[in-house]
Amino acid sequence: TSVTTKESPPSSQSAVMVMAATTTATTKTTIITPSKSSSTKPQKIKVHFVAVGSAPLMKKNKFLIAAKEPFSTLQDKLSKMLQIKENKDAITTLSSDNSNSRSNLFLYLHQSFVPSPEDLVGDLSDLFSVRGELILHYSLQEAWG
């Protein structure tokens, strides 16, 4: 934060508000403005992927991603890193259920739920990060409800 001090001559309104407690010729006004770095969200979010069940392990499991990216971006990038292809049969059978078309990759937050694909990574990090990391568990089979 930065602190700015301005001096101005007393006005009739400020004299009424101060109730004539001072007899000096100038009044000091202090303005506190937050610095740019503390008022904005971090631009990059650290994401930690944890394998569950028979999912393949990754050599590097911590990544940085832009806070404004949707959760679906994480799903796409992880499926590319693991070289998992979409199952075309699963797309046609699951389309009537309104389920995720990527039926062979499951991502879970807090080992319990799947965030909406439209949720922003920055918002999820604000709500669910642990020690500065957004921990996501991935599996090739359904692991949690």
Salt bridges, closest charged atoms under 4 A:
ASP76 OD1 - ARG102 NH2 3.09
GLU86 OE2 - ARG102 NH2 3.15
ASP123 OD1 - LYS41 NZ 3.18
ASP126 OD2 - LYS41 NZ 3.26
GLU133 OE1 - HIS48 ND1 3.31
GLU133 OE2 - LYS62 NZ 3.02
